[in-house]
Amino acid sequence: MTGSGNRPMRGEAKGLHSHGLGCRWRGGNHRIGWFLFAGLLALIGLCVGVAGLALAGRAYGRHYAGRIYPGVSVHGVDVGGLTVDEAAATLQSALPDPRMLPLTLRDGDRTWRHSWADMAIHFDPLATARLAYRVGRDGTCWQQGEVRLRAFLIGWSLSPVVVLPDPAQAAEALQALAPESAIPPINASLVIKPDGVTAVPSVPGRGLDVEETVAALPHTVGVGGEGMVMEILTRQVEPAIGSPGAAQAQAEAFLARPFTLVADDPLTGFQAAWKVEPEAVAGWLVARPAEPADGGEGARLVLTVREEAVRAYLEGLSVQSDGEVALDVEGTLLAVKAAVEAGEDHATVALRHPKRVYIVQPGDTLMSVARAHGFPVWRLTEANSGIEPGELRPGQHIVIPSVDVLFPLPLVTDQRIVVDISDQRLYAYEGHTLVYDFTASTGIASSPTLTGTFQVLSKEAEAYASSWDLWMPHFIGIYRSGPDFTNGIHALPTLSSGVRLWEGHLGRPISYGCIVIGLDEGAALYEWVRLGTLVVIRE
């Protein structure tokens, strides 16, 4: 019973298990199978699609083999479907002439317009066509397909290939453009006012860096709808004068004390002095760059004057001298300018001497009038056209020229020569110190030495007087006794025959108007005296 009882149970249980589990397994496999089947169909579809796309891509590529893909353009010129040579020919004729396109040079916010011809830049149609042909042919299959699709749908635009100049050409063109693009540096300066001196700091500038710009050209050039843009590279340019330097201290020193104008006229004895207050001097002063001297300290700020301001001041300056002297504005302006630039607080006023009118007195002769005023006769006849020397009459007006005609050179006053006709001696002074005291001989009565105040006009180691056939050693010219003849100081003369004149006779009048001294004395005086030195001849 146990056996017979157990078998049905095993069989029944086995049947139940088989039925129950078998039904569940077959139901799950059905659902999974559908998922697998759907996935398989999708995979098959995808493979078919990919294969189709690949086949389409290959067909598209074969169709445009050797030709540029549709949608590719260069600077607005459609080159799609053309061969490289056809595209190059099309671009050659269709692209604008580079010489007619603007070239924009750009440095940050600053721009300049020029012609491409300025930079010797042009298009390369063939290189551009080759570049267009590579569109859709580089990269992976997917990348190629993406580029072709984009070109077909929305277009693919290229810039023309630009041929840049060689470095030498580019450098030459940029050098010509450099001044236009430069921002000059600003030197340090001074603002000078009566209440003080203010330093104005320097400001660096900018200059075109030609070398760096040439090196970077391949990376700084772009072509757009409005032409080509080229970035230029600049560098900082330091100002030549970074600080006011000593000029500031000099300006402050000028404002701390008055400036003095001094007049001391050796011709008339006129003397005067004027103090210019700092308030007025402040209007004179200006700081300007000085050119560097050879071997000097380089560029620097120097103190000088505003000439118009000094001129206006001098024109208002009153000189009280009874008409004997008048202020020489331009000469004094130069003296003030020189004094300020040298840091001196005073300047010597330049004076001029107006011409005068003399009323002839009874007994006057043209010779006596000339000698009384220290002029050669010919100077009076020159200043009074139509005058008859032998027919002067009392009350007649004679113009006495300005004594300035006797002083064409800047007057040297730290040296002085005095010739005393009465004593027949020559004295030479350095300042107030007597340097030489020589025995001299002046002109004879029929050809006298003119008295008056003169200056050294010329120096000649060996002068010749054709009127007397004389050679005059160490000749120092002091006044013109005629339009073409100069009287002067010289050593004992020699005739052309070699005979020495007047040797042993110095100390009394023996010459024809010149002042004669000994041979050694003449050589010493000649070496010592300078052109322009004051000469006084008195009796």
Sequence and secondary structure as in RCSB ss.txt:
>XXXX:A:sequence
MTGSGNRPMRGEAKGLHSHGLGCRWRGGNHRIGWFLFAGLLALIGLCVGVAGLALAGRAYGRHYAGRIYPGVSVH
GVDVGGLTVDEAAATLQSALPDPRMLPLTLRDGDRTWRHSWADMAIHFDPLATARLAYRVGRDGTCWQQGEVRLR
AFLIGWSLSPVVVLPDPAQAAEALQALAPESAIPPINASLVIKPDGVTAVPSVPGRGLDVEETVAALPHTVGVGG
EGMVMEILTRQVEPAIGSPGAAQAQAEAFLARPFTLVADDPLTGFQAAWKVEPEAVAGWLVARPAEPADGGEGAR
LVLTVREEAVRAYLEGLSVQSDGEVALDVEGTLLAVKAAVEAGEDHATVALRHPKRVYIVQPGDTLMSVARAHGF
PVWRLTEANSGIEPGELRPGQHIVIPSVDVLFPLPLVTDQRIVVDISDQRLYAYEGHTLVYDFTASTGIASSPTL
TGTFQVLSKEAEAYASSWDLWMPHFIGIYRSGPDFTNGIHALPTLSSGVRLWEGHLGRPISYGCIVIGLDEGAAL
YEWVRLGTLVVIRE
>XXXX:A:secstr
 HHHHHHHHHHHHHHHHHHHHHHHHHHHHHHHHHHHHHHHHHHHHHHHHHHHHHHHHHHHHHHTTTS  TTEEET
TEE TT  HHHHHHHHHHHS  GGGSEEEEEETTEEEEEEGGGGT EE HHHHHHHHHTTTTSS HHHHHHHHHH
HHHH EEE   EE   HHHHHHHHHHHHHHH B  B  EEEEETTEEEEE  B EEEE HHHHHHHHHHHEEEET
TEEEEE  EEEE  S  S THHHHHHHHHHTS EEEEEE TTT  EEEEEE HHHHHHHEEEEEE   TTS  SE
EEEEE HHHHHHHHHT    STTS EE HHHHHHHHHHHHHTT SEEE  EE   EEEE  TT  HHHHHHHTT 
 HHHHHHHSTT  TT   TT EEEE  GGGG  S  EEEEEEEEETTTTEEEEEETTEEEEEEE B B TTS   
 EEEE  EEEEEEEETTTTEEEEEEEEEEEEETTEEEEEEE  EETTS B STT TTS  BSSSEEE HHHHHHH
HHH  TTEEEEEE 
